[in-house]
Amino acid sequence: MSMNLPTPTTPAGQEGLRALLAEPRRAVIGLDFDGTLAPIVADPEQARAHPEAVAVLAALAPKVASVAVITGRPAEIAVRYGGFAGVPGLEHLTVLGHYGAERWDAVTGEVTAPEPHPGVAAVRAELPALLDGTGAWIEEKGGRAVAVHTRRAPDPQAVFDALRVPLTDLATHHGLIVEPGRLVLELRPPGMDKGVALLTHVRELSAASVLYGGDDLGDLPAFSAVDDLRAAGTPGLLVCSGSDEVTELRKRADLVVDGPAGVVGLLRDLAERLT
């Protein structure tokens, strides 16, 4: 493939990388934020992009159709924590926040979004009583979703397991769904996922190839979207930002790299290879 680039372990992944290298200006690079561009930390408010991520994205973005950061976070938060605003070379960067419900384009620096689902506010009002004494805590997501984290609880996995059913019941009552992740349960409207966001973006740009990198269960819909695109004739490459916490993603990936540092290294190699 290349002196620097690792070889994907699957034929479909190898074809995806070949297509990306052959026609980079028609390629979409889709990337999750937390755990992929930013190391996972106990407090999500302290999450920041890998120190070299912005420079590498600025080198890569002008050479492809689009770099899309697809995240469950509000777009504005991902932009701030990523350090993406006002960076020369990132004109082709788009942040799809709230699983695509919000969109920030580096060219305009503006966020566009529809009205929030009313169920989110209703759920938020009921959560404190439900979580009392569990050690779990609530992350606000701009009125578009609410995340319940157990990573700081005395027994994070036990609390996570105990909360799944009651949180699912609460979400269902208010017309929402629960998306489980790495010691986090997110309550959000249905029809919003990274797969829908990625497919929509790829189709908008009539992309000829796609790379998607993620690390968590919330990235599985995007992996499935790439599978669907491949079945329909658009080559794609699935990258797992290596985590032993989410084995299903590792199994489905064409390429496993060593966390955000590995993702940044892969993107740097890509940027150097592309002309």
Salt bridges, closest charged atoms under 4 A:
GLU23 OE2 - ARG26 NH1 3.61
ASP32 OD1 - LYS194 NZ 2.79
ASP34 OD2 - ARG73 NE 2.70
ASP43 OD1 - ARG152 NH2 3.73
GLU52 OE1 - ARG268 NH2 2.24
GLU76 OE1 - ARG80 NH2 3.14
GLU102 OE2 - ARG144 NE 3.10
ASP105 OD2 - ARG103 NE 2.92
GLU126 OE2 - HIS174 NE2 2.77
GLU139 OE2 - ARG73 NH1 3.60
GLU139 OE1 - HIS149 NE2 2.68
GLU140 OE2 - ARG124 NE 2.40
GLU179 OE1 - ARG188 NH2 2.34
GLU186 OE1 - LYS141 NZ 2.71
GLU186 OE2 - ARG188 NE 3.73
GLU204 OE1 - ARG103 NH1 3.07
ASP215 OD2 - ARG182 NH1 2.19
ASP219 OD1 - LYS194 NZ 3.00
ASP227 OD1 - ARG230 NH2 3.26
ASP227 OD2 - ARG252 NH2 2.97
ASP244 OD1 - ARG250 NH1 3.70
GLU245 OE1 - ARG151 NH2 3.45
GLU245 OE1 - ARG182 NE 2.88
ASP254 OD2 - ARG230 NH1 2.84
